[in-house]
Amino acid sequence: MHQLLEIFLAATASFAAITVVFFFAFLLCQCTYTTPRARPRSLSQPTELFSIEASGSASFDPALEEVSMSELILATNNFDPKLIIGDGSFGLVYKATLSNGVTVAVKKLSPDAFQGLREFRAEMETLGKLRHKNIVKILGYCDSGRDRVLIYEFIEKGSLDQWLQDTSAAPPAEEEEEEEEVRFPLTWRIRVRIVKGVANGLAFMHGLETRIVHRDIKPSNVLLDRDFEAHIADFGLARRIEGAHSHVSTQAAGTMGYMPPEYRAGYTAATVQADIYSFGVLMFEVATGKRPNWSVNEEDGHEIWMLEWAKLRISENKHLEVVDPSIPGEELRNHEVAEFLRIADLCTSEKPHHRPLMLQILGVFEKGFGTSHGGMMCEFLVNVVDTARNDHRPKRTEINYPSRAHIGGVGLIDLLNLAPKVVIHHPL
């Protein structure tokens, strides 16, 4: 019994000694180490950004001072859903009026829009320098933590998609207020002018020394100003192409119906030819008023997709049957519509190397559909593609684009000489 008591007392004393040692060690650490002050956190609400601290921002327009994230939160009323004017790739677009009175479009990107902050800022520095009459200006950006916000110029009349799919039966009366503007069916002349603007913007992007591929050309990404001039918008999927002629990507990017068929074969790299295919689909949608994922009933009751239906009518030389019935018939000329649809058909060729260059496409628009020069250019492109289709040697999908330094003054003969020059990459 006496021995057990001694063991108990010894254990108790050892425990007490160890406790005292740890206590003094803890006090020593408190004296030599100061806990950093916790950063203040912003209030969390469902529509609010993750934080507004440590923001990075940049302005690409001299007329616009650098805008902070806190100002954008105020300008959008904390990203109020009532101010949403569009739903683009990787984010919602809001209408906002800044403190200086300037109205802008603000796009709040989703966290997966870019791989990282460094990539985001690098892409914005490139895209922010683009200045072309048919490309929406990126005025600046803000980033904070995982939050990235783009600031665009505000384009008055909304998207081409709205004017194609959400229209009334007749033009608005002159006395109607502008704020309650009724969208009327676009005339054929206006539609051709819009598509020409898109072609001009894409030719500019593809012709840069470091080419830019948009990767999501569609009517909802084409904005219209008060004169119905087209402005390409939404560069959330855009990629620069340096050196080589494609940007390696492990997944398809774009919108179903507008993505090229090579994506189905597993080749998902960002290429100019993919943009050209999407542009061709847009041409068909502008002409028909039908979305590419809409089905069309044949006379026998069989349903086929819009693109297949339009190409079938073209092969039967029934071009006017393809045209949107809301377009007044008296302004349509069969040979003009035929040339327009032939270009759309070439752009949506199954094989990438069968598609014409964007600069060549622009040449037809510049010369005019139905004109002698425009007809020559259209016929030339058809012959080039037919030759490529009949040549059964292994083809590659990448094209060397000519310099765009003198595009403004390029003549018809120069355009005719701009035949695609195929570069070895892979067969499709």
C-alpha positions as CSV (number, residue, x, y, z in Angstrom):
1,M,0.0,0.0,0.0
2,H,2.8,2.4,1.0
3,Q,4.6,1.6,-2.3
4,L,1.4,2.4,-4.4
5,L,1.1,5.8,-2.6
6,E,4.7,6.7,-3.5
7,I,4.1,5.8,-7.1
8,F,1.0,8.0,-7.2
9,L,2.7,11.0,-5.6
10,A,5.7,10.7,-8.0
11,A,3.3,10.6,-11.1
12,T,1.4,13.7,-9.8
13,A,4.6,15.6,-9.2
14,S,5.9,14.8,-12.7
15,F,2.6,15.9,-14.3
16,A,2.7,19.2,-12.4
17,A,6.2,19.9,-13.4
18,I,5.5,19.3,-17.1
19,T,2.4,21.5,-16.9
20,V,4.5,24.4,-15.4
21,V,7.1,24.0,-18.1
22,F,4.5,24.2,-20.9
23,F,2.8,27.2,-19.2
24,F,6.1,29.2,-19.1
25,A,6.8,28.2,-22.7
26,F,3.4,29.5,-23.8
27,L,4.0,32.8,-22.1
28,L,7.4,33.1,-23.8
29,C,5.8,32.6,-27.2
30,Q,3.1,35.3,-26.5
31,C,5.8,37.8,-25.7
32,T,7.9,37.2,-28.8
33,Y,5.1,36.8,-31.4
34,T,2.3,39.3,-32.2
35,T,-0.8,37.9,-34.0
36,P,-1.5,39.8,-37.2
37,R,-4.6,41.9,-37.3
38,A,-7.5,40.3,-39.1
39,R,-8.4,41.8,-42.4
40,P,-11.9,43.4,-42.4
41,R,-14.4,41.4,-44.5
42,S,-17.1,42.9,-46.5
43,L,-20.7,42.0,-45.8
44,S,-21.8,39.0,-47.7
45,Q,-25.0,39.1,-49.7
46,P,-26.3,36.8,-52.5
47,T,-25.6,39.3,-55.3
48,E,-22.5,40.9,-53.8
49,L,-18.9,40.4,-54.8
50,F,-16.7,38.2,-52.6
51,S,-14.7,41.3,-51.4
52,I,-13.8,44.8,-52.5
53,E,-10.3,44.8,-50.9
54,A,-7.0,44.8,-52.7
55,S,-8.6,45.6,-56.0
56,G,-6.7,45.7,-59.2
57,S,-8.0,47.8,-62.0
58,A,-7.1,49.4,-65.3
59,S,-8.5,51.9,-67.8
60,F,-8.0,51.6,-71.6
61,D,-9.8,54.8,-72.5
62,P,-8.3,58.2,-71.8
63,A,-11.7,59.7,-71.3
64,L,-12.5,57.2,-68.6
65,E,-10.7,57.5,-65.2
66,E,-9.7,54.4,-63.5
67,V,-12.8,52.8,-61.9
68,S,-12.8,51.0,-58.6
69,M,-14.7,47.9,-57.7
70,S,-16.6,49.8,-55.0
71,E,-17.8,52.4,-57.6
72,L,-19.0,49.5,-59.9
73,I,-21.0,48.1,-57.0
74,L,-22.7,51.4,-56.5
75,A,-23.2,52.0,-60.2
76,T,-25.0,48.6,-60.6
77,N,-26.8,48.9,-57.3
78,N,-24.9,45.9,-56.0
79,F,-25.4,44.1,-59.3
80,D,-29.2,44.4,-59.2
81,P,-30.9,41.8,-61.5
82,K,-33.2,44.6,-62.7
83,L,-30.2,46.2,-64.5
84,I,-29.2,43.0,-66.4
85,I,-29.1,43.7,-70.2
86,G,-27.4,40.5,-71.4
87,D,-26.2,37.1,-70.6
88,G,-22.8,36.5,-72.3
89,S,-20.2,33.8,-72.0
90,F,-19.1,33.3,-68.4
91,G,-21.2,36.1,-66.9
92,L,-24.1,38.6,-66.8
93,V,-24.0,42.1,-68.3
94,Y,-25.4,45.1,-66.4
95,K,-26.2,48.6,-67.5
96,A,-24.5,51.1,-65.2
97,T,-24.0,54.9,-64.9
98,L,-20.7,55.9,-63.4
99,S,-20.2,58.8,-61.0
100,N,-19.0,61.0,-64.0
101,G,-22.3,60.4,-65.8
102,V,-21.0,58.0,-68.4
103,T,-23.3,55.0,-69.2
104,V,-21.4,51.7,-69.6
105,A,-22.0,48.0,-69.8
106,V,-20.5,46.1,-66.9
107,K,-19.9,42.3,-67.2
108,K,-19.4,40.3,-64.0
109,L,-17.4,37.3,-65.0
110,S,-17.9,33.9,-63.4
111,P,-14.9,32.5,-61.5
112,D,-14.1,29.9,-64.2
113,A,-13.9,32.5,-67.1
114,F,-10.1,32.6,-66.9
115,Q,-7.6,30.1,-65.5
116,G,-6.0,32.7,-63.2
117,L,-5.5,36.3,-62.4
118,R,-2.3,36.6,-64.4
119,E,-4.0,35.1,-67.5
120,F,-7.0,37.4,-67.0
121,R,-4.9,40.6,-66.8
122,A,-2.8,39.6,-69.8
123,E,-5.8,38.9,-71.9
124,M,-7.4,42.2,-70.9
125,E,-4.3,44.2,-71.7
126,T,-4.4,42.8,-75.2
127,L,-8.2,43.1,-75.8
128,G,-8.3,46.5,-74.2
129,K,-6.1,47.9,-76.9
130,L,-8.3,46.8,-79.7
131,R,-9.8,49.7,-81.5
132,H,-12.0,49.1,-84.5
133,K,-15.4,50.5,-85.5
134,N,-17.0,47.0,-85.5
135,I,-15.6,45.8,-82.2
136,V,-17.1,46.8,-78.8
137,K,-14.5,48.8,-76.8
138,I,-13.3,47.3,-73.5
139,L,-12.9,50.4,-71.5
140,G,-11.3,48.8,-68.4
141,Y,-11.5,46.1,-65.8
142,C,-11.5,45.5,-62.1
143,D,-10.5,42.4,-60.2
144,S,-10.6,41.5,-56.5
145,G,-9.8,38.0,-55.3
146,R,-11.9,35.7,-57.4
147,D,-14.0,38.5,-58.8
148,R,-13.4,39.9,-62.3
149,V,-15.5,42.7,-63.8
150,L,-15.2,44.1,-67.4
151,I,-16.3,47.6,-68.4
152,Y,-17.5,47.9,-72.0
153,E,-18.9,50.8,-74.0
154,F,-22.7,50.8,-74.0
155,I,-24.3,50.1,-77.4
156,E,-27.8,51.5,-77.7
157,K,-30.0,49.1,-79.6
158,G,-29.1,45.8,-78.0
159,S,-28.1,42.6,-79.6
160,L,-28.8,41.3,-83.1
161,D,-30.5,38.3,-81.6
162,Q,-33.1,40.5,-80.1
163,W,-33.8,42.2,-83.4
164,L,-34.1,38.8,-85.2
165,Q,-36.2,37.0,-82.6
166,D,-38.1,39.6,-80.7
167,T,-39.8,42.0,-83.2
168,S,-43.2,43.4,-83.9
169,A,-45.0,43.2,-87.2
170,A,-44.4,46.8,-88.3
171,P,-41.9,49.7,-87.9
172,P,-42.6,52.0,-84.9
173,A,-44.5,55.2,-85.3
174,E,-42.4,58.3,-85.4
175,E,-44.0,59.8,-82.3
176,E,-43.1,56.8,-80.2
177,E,-40.6,57.5,-77.4
178,E,-37.1,56.1,-77.9
179,E,-37.2,54.4,-74.5
180,E,-40.2,52.3,-75.5
181,E,-38.8,51.5,-79.0
182,V,-40.6,48.7,-80.8
183,R,-38.3,46.4,-82.7
184,F,-39.4,46.0,-86.3
185,P,-38.3,43.3,-88.7
186,L,-34.9,44.2,-90.2
187,T,-34.9,44.9,-93.9
188,W,-32.6,42.9,-96.2
189,R,-30.3,46.0,-96.7
190,I,-29.8,46.4,-93.0
191,R,-29.2,42.7,-92.5
192,V,-26.5,42.7,-95.2
193,R,-24.9,45.8,-93.6
194,I,-24.8,44.2,-90.2
195,V,-23.2,41.0,-91.5
196,K,-20.7,43.1,-93.4
197,G,-19.8,44.8,-90.1
198,V,-19.2,41.5,-88.4
199,A,-17.0,40.4,-91.3
200,N,-15.0,43.6,-91.1
201,G,-14.4,43.1,-87.3
202,L,-13.4,39.5,-87.7
203,A,-11.1,40.2,-90.6
204,F,-9.4,42.8,-88.4
205,M,-8.9,40.4,-85.5
206,H,-7.7,37.5,-87.7
207,G,-5.4,39.8,-89.6
208,L,-3.5,41.1,-86.6
209,E,0.2,40.2,-86.2
210,T,-0.9,38.3,-83.1
211,R,-4.3,37.0,-84.3
212,I,-7.3,36.9,-82.0
213,V,-9.9,34.2,-82.3
214,H,-13.3,35.1,-80.8
215,R,-14.6,31.5,-80.5
216,D,-18.3,32.5,-79.8
217,I,-19.6,34.4,-82.8
218,K,-23.4,34.4,-82.7
219,P,-26.2,37.0,-82.9
220,S,-26.4,37.6,-79.2
221,N,-22.7,38.6,-79.3
222,V,-23.3,41.2,-82.0
223,L,-24.5,44.6,-80.7
224,L,-26.2,47.3,-82.8
225,D,-25.8,51.0,-82.4
226,R,-28.4,53.6,-83.4
227,D,-27.3,53.4,-87.1
228,F,-27.5,49.6,-87.0
229,E,-23.8,49.2,-87.3
230,A,-22.5,45.9,-85.9
231,H,-20.2,45.7,-83.0
232,I,-18.7,42.3,-82.0
233,A,-18.9,41.9,-78.2
234,D,-18.3,39.3,-75.5
235,F,-14.6,38.3,-75.6
236,G,-15.0,35.9,-72.6
237,L,-13.8,33.0,-74.8
238,A,-11.4,34.9,-77.0
239,R,-7.8,33.7,-77.4
240,R,-4.7,35.1,-78.9
241,I,-2.8,33.0,-81.4
242,E,1.0,33.5,-81.4
243,G,3.5,31.8,-83.7
244,A,1.5,28.7,-84.4
245,H,-1.9,28.9,-86.0
246,S,-4.0,27.5,-83.2
247,H,-4.5,27.8,-79.5
248,V,-4.4,24.4,-77.7
249,S,-7.6,23.7,-75.8
250,T,-8.7,20.6,-74.1
251,Q,-12.4,21.3,-74.4
252,A,-14.8,22.8,-77.0
253,A,-15.6,26.4,-76.5
254,G,-18.6,28.2,-77.9
255,T,-22.4,27.7,-78.2
256,M,-24.1,24.7,-79.5
257,G,-25.3,25.2,-83.1
258,Y,-22.5,27.6,-83.9
259,M,-19.5,25.3,-83.1
260,P,-17.7,23.8,-86.1
261,P,-18.1,20.1,-86.9
262,E,-14.4,19.4,-86.2
263,Y,-15.2,19.8,-82.5
264,R,-17.2,16.5,-82.8
265,A,-14.0,14.8,-84.0
266,G,-12.2,15.9,-80.9
267,Y,-10.1,18.8,-82.4
268,T,-11.1,21.6,-80.1
269,A,-8.2,24.0,-80.7
270,A,-9.1,27.7,-81.2
271,T,-8.6,28.5,-84.9
272,V,-9.7,31.2,-87.3
273,Q,-11.5,28.6,-89.3
274,A,-13.8,27.9,-86.3
275,D,-14.7,31.6,-86.2
276,I,-15.4,31.5,-90.0
277,Y,-17.8,28.5,-89.5
278,S,-19.7,30.4,-86.7
279,F,-19.8,33.4,-89.0
280,G,-21.4,31.3,-91.7
281,V,-24.1,30.0,-89.3
282,L,-24.7,33.7,-88.3
283,M,-25.2,34.5,-92.0
284,F,-27.8,31.8,-92.3
285,E,-29.6,32.9,-89.2
286,V,-29.7,36.5,-90.4
287,A,-31.1,35.4,-93.7
288,T,-33.7,32.9,-92.4
289,G,-34.6,34.4,-89.1
290,K,-34.3,30.9,-87.6
291,R,-31.8,29.7,-85.0
292,P,-29.4,26.9,-85.9
293,N,-30.9,24.6,-83.2
294,W,-34.4,25.0,-84.6
295,S,-35.9,22.2,-86.7
296,V,-37.8,22.8,-89.9
297,N,-40.7,20.7,-91.1
298,E,-40.3,19.4,-94.6
299,E,-43.3,18.9,-96.9
300,D,-43.4,15.2,-96.0
301,G,-43.5,16.0,-92.3
302,H,-39.9,15.1,-91.8
303,E,-38.0,17.5,-89.4
304,I,-34.4,18.6,-90.2
305,W,-32.1,21.2,-88.6
306,M,-32.2,24.7,-90.0
307,L,-28.7,24.5,-91.5
308,E,-29.4,21.3,-93.3
309,W,-32.7,22.7,-94.6
310,A,-31.1,25.9,-95.9
311,K,-28.3,24.0,-97.7
312,L,-30.8,21.7,-99.3
313,R,-32.8,24.6,-100.6
314,I,-29.6,26.2,-102.0
315,S,-28.7,23.0,-103.8
316,E,-32.2,23.1,-105.4
317,N,-31.7,26.7,-106.4
318,K,-34.6,27.8,-104.2
319,H,-32.8,30.6,-102.5
320,L,-35.8,32.9,-101.8
321,E,-37.6,30.1,-100.0
322,V,-34.8,30.3,-97.3
323,V,-35.3,34.0,-96.6
324,D,-37.2,35.2,-93.5
325,P,-40.8,35.8,-94.5
326,S,-40.9,39.0,-92.5
327,I,-38.6,40.7,-95.0
328,P,-40.6,42.7,-97.6
329,G,-40.4,40.7,-100.9
330,E,-40.2,43.8,-103.1
331,E,-36.6,44.5,-101.9
332,L,-35.3,41.0,-102.5
333,R,-33.3,40.3,-105.6
334,N,-32.8,36.6,-106.4
335,H,-29.1,36.9,-107.5
336,E,-28.2,39.0,-104.5
337,V,-29.7,36.5,-102.1
338,A,-28.1,33.6,-104.0
339,E,-24.6,35.1,-103.6
340,F,-25.2,35.9,-99.9
341,L,-26.3,32.3,-99.2
342,R,-23.4,30.8,-101.3
343,I,-20.9,32.6,-99.1
344,A,-22.8,31.3,-96.0
345,D,-22.6,27.8,-97.5
346,L,-18.9,28.1,-98.1
347,C,-18.2,29.3,-94.6
348,T,-20.1,26.3,-93.1
349,S,-18.2,23.7,-95.1
350,E,-17.6,20.5,-93.1
351,K,-13.8,20.6,-93.6
352,P,-11.9,23.6,-92.1
353,H,-9.6,23.9,-95.2
354,H,-12.7,24.3,-97.4
355,R,-13.7,27.5,-95.8
356,P,-12.6,30.8,-97.4
357,L,-10.5,33.5,-95.7
358,M,-12.3,36.2,-93.8
359,L,-10.5,38.8,-95.8
360,Q,-11.9,37.1,-99.0
361,I,-15.4,37.1,-97.5
362,L,-15.1,40.8,-96.7
363,G,-14.0,41.4,-100.3
364,V,-17.4,40.2,-101.6
365,F,-19.2,42.4,-99.1
366,E,-17.1,45.4,-100.1
367,K,-17.8,44.9,-103.8
368,G,-21.5,44.3,-103.2
369,F,-23.8,41.3,-103.8
370,G,-25.4,41.4,-107.2
371,T,-22.7,43.6,-108.7
372,S,-20.3,42.4,-111.4
373,H,-17.2,42.6,-109.2
374,G,-19.0,41.0,-106.2
375,G,-20.2,38.2,-108.5
376,M,-16.7,37.6,-109.8
377,M,-15.4,37.4,-106.2
378,C,-18.1,35.1,-105.1
379,E,-17.6,32.8,-108.1
380,F,-13.9,32.8,-107.4
381,L,-14.4,31.6,-103.9
382,V,-16.8,28.9,-105.0
383,N,-14.2,27.7,-107.5
384,V,-11.4,27.7,-104.9
385,V,-13.5,25.6,-102.5
386,D,-14.7,23.3,-105.2
387,T,-11.0,22.7,-106.2
388,A,-10.1,21.9,-102.6
389,R,-13.0,19.6,-102.3
390,N,-12.1,17.6,-105.4
391,D,-8.4,17.4,-104.4
392,H,-8.2,14.1,-102.5
393,R,-4.7,14.6,-101.3
394,P,-4.3,14.8,-97.4
395,K,-5.3,18.3,-96.3
396,R,-4.4,20.2,-93.2
397,T,-6.7,22.6,-91.4
398,E,-4.5,25.6,-90.8
399,I,-4.2,28.6,-93.1
400,N,-1.6,31.2,-93.5
401,Y,-3.4,34.5,-93.4
402,P,-2.0,37.4,-95.4
403,S,-0.9,40.6,-93.7
404,R,-3.8,43.0,-93.1
405,A,-1.7,46.1,-93.1
406,H,-3.3,47.5,-96.3
407,I,-6.8,46.0,-96.0
408,G,-8.4,49.4,-96.4
409,G,-7.1,49.9,-99.9
410,V,-7.0,46.3,-101.1
411,G,-8.3,45.9,-104.7
412,L,-10.3,43.2,-106.4
413,I,-7.2,41.6,-108.1
414,D,-5.4,41.5,-104.7
415,L,-8.4,39.8,-103.1
416,L,-8.6,37.3,-105.9
417,N,-5.0,36.4,-105.3
418,L,-5.5,35.7,-101.7
419,A,-6.0,32.0,-102.0
420,P,-5.7,29.8,-98.9
421,K,-2.2,28.5,-98.2
422,V,-2.5,25.3,-96.3
423,V,0.0,24.6,-93.5
424,I,0.6,21.0,-92.3
425,H,-0.9,20.4,-88.9
426,H,-3.3,17.4,-89.0
427,P,-5.7,15.8,-91.4
428,L,-9.4,15.9,-90.8
